């Protein structure tokens, strides 16, 4: 987040994978373990800086201005891919700061344009659902942080899965976001789930084709799994089958709703980084990190 407001970003949630395995703890995001040589050199995790330690004064008014500007810019059709990198990271940080200052929420909502109030409420609530699923870790996870497929490639996989399964791409993107931050995380969940869409081995044996760690194969399998469990007619039930937590279901639905309302919202989420909540505070796991 290279922005005047030095904010902090939220973690997605290391959630339960398809087939209802128990979730691991951290703020959002699950992962798949791929055997192979560690990234070299290994990137160094970076501790987050608390807002109070920065020289810039951050308050409800400045945060409202930041959020309104970022959310509006994300929805401008001619925003460039390079701009989305910064916008997504600023967006992620701003919501974390707002979550950390619950007493600012009313003032922020009252200060932003009316059409953005539901956007901000939904994103804040989605992050809270995921946060409630997880606790702080005592150690850093054994993950590898990699570059995900490009946003265009991922979107093509979601749309291909939608065409074959009937599951709308926005739900697949929301699950991919929550599970592994769009595939940035490689590493087994605490329950043994694998791949960018986090499948347990037995579930993959039933619904997977190809490689569980391959983004296209995993996204197509997720569509098949959701379809087999009631999608698209009963998305609530299908998402619950994927991860039997109503907090998880609500988070998926809230993120998906943002992308239904404006497809450009996907490009903001796509650029969120990987943060882990530990007992000593939040830690950024940059691309190249190997735990």
Backbone torsions as a table, in degrees:
resi	resn	phi	psi	omega
1	UNK	NA	90.9	176.6
2	UNK	-93.5	92.1	-178.1
3	UNK	-149.7	161.6	-177.9
4	UNK	-57.9	-38.2	177.0
5	UNK	-84.1	114.2	179.4
6	UNK	-84.3	97.0	-174.1
7	UNK	-107.7	-177.0	179.2
8	UNK	-122.9	148.4	-177.9
9	UNK	-100.8	153.8	178.4
10	UNK	-86.8	158.0	175.5
11	UNK	-95.9	148.6	176.1
12	UNK	-76.2	-136.2	176.8
13	UNK	-143.0	136.4	175.9
14	UNK	-77.9	90.6	-169.4
15	UNK	-95.7	175.7	177.3
16	UNK	-70.2	141.7	-177.1
17	UNK	-88.5	173.6	177.4
18	UNK	-53.3	134.3	-178.6
19	UNK	93.4	14.9	166.6
20	UNK	70.6	35.6	175.9
21	UNK	-76.7	157.7	-179.4
22	UNK	-68.1	142.5	-175.8
23	UNK	-80.4	149.4	173.9
24	UNK	-88.0	165.3	-176.3
25	UNK	-102.8	132.3	172.6
26	UNK	171.5	176.0	-173.0
27	UNK	-77.5	-64.1	163.6
28	UNK	-117.7	177.4	158.4
29	UNK	95.8	129.4	174.4
30	UNK	-113.3	-179.6	-175.5
31	UNK	-158.2	170.5	-177.6
32	UNK	-121.7	139.4	-177.6
33	UNK	-95.7	126.5	177.7
34	UNK	-119.7	119.3	-180.0
35	UNK	-68.7	146.0	179.6
36	UNK	153.9	175.7	-177.7
37	UNK	-67.0	144.8	179.0
38	UNK	-68.7	153.7	177.7
39	UNK	-62.3	145.0	-178.6
40	UNK	-136.9	126.4	-4.0
41	UNK	-76.2	159.0	179.3
42	UNK	-75.6	128.2	179.0
43	UNK	-70.5	148.9	-177.8
44	UNK	-93.6	127.8	176.7
45	UNK	-62.6	149.3	-175.8
46	UNK	-122.1	124.0	178.1
47	UNK	-70.8	141.5	177.5
48	UNK	-72.3	152.8	177.8
49	UNK	-103.2	132.2	-179.5
50	UNK	-70.4	148.0	-177.8
51	UNK	-56.0	-32.5	-175.7
52	UNK	-71.2	-12.6	-178.0
53	UNK	-89.9	-0.4	-176.6
54	UNK	-96.6	158.0	-179.4
55	UNK	-76.1	-30.5	-178.7
56	UNK	-71.2	131.4	176.9
57	UNK	-75.0	125.5	179.2
58	UNK	-117.5	124.1	177.9
59	UNK	-141.3	-177.0	-177.0
60	UNK	-60.5	-39.6	-178.2
61	UNK	-65.6	-46.2	-179.7
62	UNK	-67.9	-34.5	178.8
63	UNK	-69.4	-37.5	176.6
64	UNK	-62.0	-41.8	178.2
65	UNK	-63.5	-43.0	178.9
66	UNK	-62.3	-50.1	-177.3
67	UNK	-63.3	-44.2	-179.9
68	UNK	-61.3	-44.6	-178.8
69	UNK	-65.0	-42.6	-178.5
70	UNK	-67.8	-47.9	-177.9
71	UNK	-64.6	-36.1	177.0
72	UNK	-68.1	-42.5	-178.9
73	UNK	-65.1	-37.1	178.7
74	UNK	-60.7	-31.4	-175.7
75	UNK	-92.6	3.4	176.9
76	UNK	-80.2	122.9	-174.5
77	UNK	-56.8	-33.2	-175.6
78	UNK	-96.7	16.4	174.3
79	UNK	-63.1	133.5	-175.9
80	UNK	-80.1	160.6	178.6
81	UNK	-59.8	-38.0	179.5
82	UNK	-63.9	-39.5	179.2
83	UNK	-66.8	-34.0	179.5
84	UNK	-63.9	-30.8	178.1
85	UNK	-57.8	-49.1	-179.5
86	UNK	-71.9	-43.1	-177.8
87	UNK	-61.6	-42.8	-179.3
88	UNK	-63.8	-40.1	-179.5
89	UNK	-70.4	-40.0	176.5
90	UNK	-63.6	-40.9	178.6
91	UNK	-59.9	-47.8	-179.2
92	UNK	-59.3	-45.1	-179.1
93	UNK	-65.8	-41.7	-176.7
94	UNK	-63.2	-40.5	178.9
95	UNK	-67.3	-33.7	177.2
96	UNK	-67.0	-41.1	178.7
97	UNK	-63.2	-40.7	178.7
98	UNK	-65.1	-39.4	177.9
99	UNK	-63.6	-32.8	-179.9
100	UNK	-76.2	-16.3	-179.8
101	UNK	-125.2	71.1	-178.2
102	UNK	-57.1	-26.3	-179.6
103	UNK	-72.7	-9.4	177.9
104	UNK	-91.1	-14.8	-169.7
105	UNK	-56.3	-49.6	-177.7
106	UNK	-60.6	-44.0	-179.0
107	UNK	-66.0	-39.7	178.5
108	UNK	-63.4	-47.1	-178.7
109	UNK	-63.1	-36.7	179.3
110	UNK	-71.0	-20.3	-175.1
111	UNK	-94.3	-18.6	-177.4
112	UNK	-90.5	159.4	176.6
113	UNK	-56.6	142.5	-175.7
114	UNK	-50.6	-43.0	-179.0
115	UNK	-62.0	-19.9	-178.3
116	UNK	-91.0	-8.5	-176.0
117	UNK	-64.7	-43.6	179.2
118	UNK	-67.0	-35.4	177.7
119	UNK	-59.5	-49.8	-177.5
120	UNK	-66.7	-42.2	179.0
121	UNK	-62.2	-42.9	-179.1
122	UNK	-65.4	-45.6	-179.8
123	UNK	-65.4	-39.3	178.5
124	UNK	-65.7	-43.3	-179.6
125	UNK	-66.8	-40.7	179.2
126	UNK	-60.0	-45.8	178.9
127	UNK	-61.8	-36.6	-179.8
128	UNK	-68.1	-37.7	177.8
129	UNK	-58.8	-47.0	-179.0
130	UNK	-67.6	-40.7	178.9
131	UNK	-59.5	-38.6	-179.1
132	UNK	-67.7	-20.5	179.4
133	UNK	-78.5	-17.0	-169.2
134	UNK	-129.1	155.9	174.5
135	UNK	-115.5	-174.0	179.9
136	UNK	-83.6	141.2	176.9
137	UNK	-85.4	150.0	175.9
138	UNK	-88.0	-21.5	178.3
139	UNK	-135.5	162.8	176.7
140	UNK	-71.7	147.7	-177.5
141	UNK	-73.1	159.1	176.6
142	UNK	-87.7	71.3	-178.4
143	UNK	-115.8	159.9	166.4
144	UNK	-115.8	129.9	-180.0
145	UNK	-101.6	121.0	-175.2
146	UNK	-123.5	167.9	172.9
147	UNK	-76.2	132.7	178.7
148	UNK	-77.3	169.8	169.5
149	UNK	-57.4	158.9	178.3
150	UNK	-61.9	159.8	179.9
151	UNK	-60.5	-36.6	179.6
152	UNK	-65.5	-41.0	179.8
153	UNK	-67.1	-45.8	178.5
154	UNK	-59.7	-44.7	-179.6
155	UNK	-61.3	-36.9	177.7
156	UNK	-65.3	-35.3	177.0
157	UNK	-68.4	-43.0	178.1
158	UNK	-60.2	-43.7	-178.2
159	UNK	-68.4	-36.7	176.3
160	UNK	-63.5	-42.6	178.5
161	UNK	-65.9	-39.1	177.1
162	UNK	-60.7	-42.8	-178.5
163	UNK	-63.7	-37.7	-176.7
164	UNK	-86.2	-28.1	-174.7
165	UNK	-111.3	-21.1	-175.2
166	UNK	88.0	-5.2	179.6
167	UNK	-79.2	122.4	-177.1
168	UNK	-63.8	140.5	-171.1
169	UNK	-59.7	-27.3	-178.0
170	UNK	-62.6	-36.4	177.7
171	UNK	-68.8	-40.0	179.2
172	UNK	-64.2	-40.3	178.2
173	UNK	-65.5	-40.4	-179.9
174	UNK	-64.3	-40.5	178.5
175	UNK	-66.8	-43.7	178.1
176	UNK	-59.7	-39.6	177.5
177	UNK	-62.8	-49.8	-175.6
178	UNK	-70.1	-38.0	-175.4
179	UNK	-73.0	-50.2	-175.3
180	UNK	-140.9	24.7	179.0
181	UNK	53.6	52.5	178.2
182	UNK	65.8	25.7	177.9
183	UNK	92.2	9.9	178.9
184	UNK	-70.4	-26.8	-174.6
185	UNK	-99.2	127.1	169.2
186	UNK	-114.3	125.8	179.8
187	UNK	158.4	145.5	179.1
188	UNK	-65.7	142.4	169.7
189	UNK	-74.1	172.1	-179.7
190	UNK	-63.6	-22.9	-179.6
191	UNK	-94.1	-3.8	179.3
192	UNK	96.8	12.0	178.6
193	UNK	-72.6	151.4	-173.1
194	UNK	-132.6	158.5	169.5
195	UNK	83.4	169.2	-175.9
196	UNK	-64.6	-18.5	176.4
197	UNK	-111.1	5.8	172.0
198	UNK	56.5	79.6	176.8
199	UNK	-107.0	137.6	168.2
200	UNK	-72.4	149.3	-177.6
201	UNK	-52.9	-43.4	-178.4
202	UNK	-65.7	-37.3	179.3
203	UNK	-70.1	-40.5	177.4
204	UNK	-61.4	-37.2	179.4
205	UNK	-60.9	-29.7	-179.1
206	UNK	-87.9	-35.9	-171.2
207	UNK	-116.9	-16.1	-176.7
208	UNK	-86.5	152.2	173.2
209	UNK	-140.1	122.1	-177.4
210	UNK	99.3	-133.8	-172.1
211	UNK	-111.5	122.5	-178.7
212	UNK	-60.0	-24.0	-179.2
213	UNK	-91.1	-3.6	178.5
214	UNK	-85.2	123.3	-175.3
215	UNK	-55.5	-44.7	-179.0
216	UNK	-63.9	-47.6	-179.3
217	UNK	-60.2	-41.5	-177.4
218	UNK	-68.7	-40.4	-179.3
219	UNK	-68.3	-39.8	176.6
220	UNK	-64.4	-39.3	178.6
221	UNK	-65.6	-37.9	178.0
222	UNK	-61.7	-40.8	176.7
223	UNK	-61.6	-43.6	178.5
224	UNK	-62.6	-42.2	-179.5
225	UNK	-63.2	-47.6	-179.3
226	UNK	-63.3	-40.8	178.7
227	UNK	-62.0	-42.2	-179.6
228	UNK	-65.4	-19.9	-178.3
229	UNK	-110.1	25.2	169.8
230	UNK	114.3	-11.7	-179.7
231	UNK	-75.1	152.0	0.1
232	UNK	-88.1	-5.0	-176.4
233	UNK	-65.2	-39.2	-178.2
234	UNK	-124.6	77.3	-177.6
235	UNK	-67.0	-34.1	180.0
236	UNK	-60.7	-47.0	179.5
237	UNK	-66.7	-38.0	-179.3
238	UNK	-66.5	-42.4	178.9
239	UNK	-66.4	-37.9	178.4
240	UNK	-64.4	-36.3	176.6
241	UNK	-65.4	-34.6	179.0
242	UNK	-65.7	-39.9	178.7
243	UNK	-151.3	104.6	-172.8
244	UNK	-73.2	66.2	175.4
245	UNK	-141.9	127.8	179.0
246	UNK	-69.9	-24.8	173.8
247	UNK	-64.4	-43.9	178.9
248	UNK	-63.4	-46.5	179.6
249	UNK	-56.6	-46.8	-178.6
250	UNK	-62.9	-42.0	-179.9
251	UNK	-63.0	-45.1	178.4
252	UNK	-59.5	-44.9	-178.0
253	UNK	-65.2	-38.1	-179.3
254	UNK	-68.7	-45.3	177.7
255	UNK	-65.5	-40.8	178.9
256	UNK	-62.1	-39.7	-178.9
257	UNK	-60.7	-36.8	177.5
258	UNK	-62.2	-39.1	-179.2
259	UNK	-76.4	-28.7	172.3
260	UNK	-66.2	-41.9	-178.2
261	UNK	-68.6	-36.6	178.2
262	UNK	-155.5	114.3	-176.4
263	UNK	-60.0	-23.6	179.5
264	UNK	-64.3	-20.3	178.2
265	UNK	-57.8	-32.5	177.5
266	UNK	-56.1	-38.7	-176.3
267	UNK	-70.7	-26.0	172.0
268	UNK	-70.4	-51.7	-179.8
269	UNK	-59.7	-37.7	-177.9
270	UNK	-56.2	-30.4	-175.5
271	UNK	-96.0	10.3	175.0
272	UNK	-69.0	144.1	-179.4
273	UNK	-94.4	174.5	-177.8
274	UNK	-99.5	116.6	174.7
275	UNK	-121.0	146.6	178.2
276	UNK	-121.5	132.6	176.3
277	UNK	-86.7	120.7	177.8
278	UNK	-118.1	170.6	178.5
279	UNK	-66.8	-12.5	177.8
280	UNK	-106.3	7.9	179.1
281	UNK	118.2	-179.6	-178.2
282	UNK	-80.7	144.5	-179.4
283	UNK	-130.3	129.7	174.4
284	UNK	-81.0	128.4	173.9
285	UNK	-104.5	100.3	-175.4
286	UNK	-75.0	164.0	175.7
287	UNK	-56.8	133.3	-177.2
288	UNK	100.8	-11.9	178.6
289	UNK	-64.6	137.4	172.6
290	UNK	-132.9	117.7	-177.3
291	UNK	-94.9	NA	NA
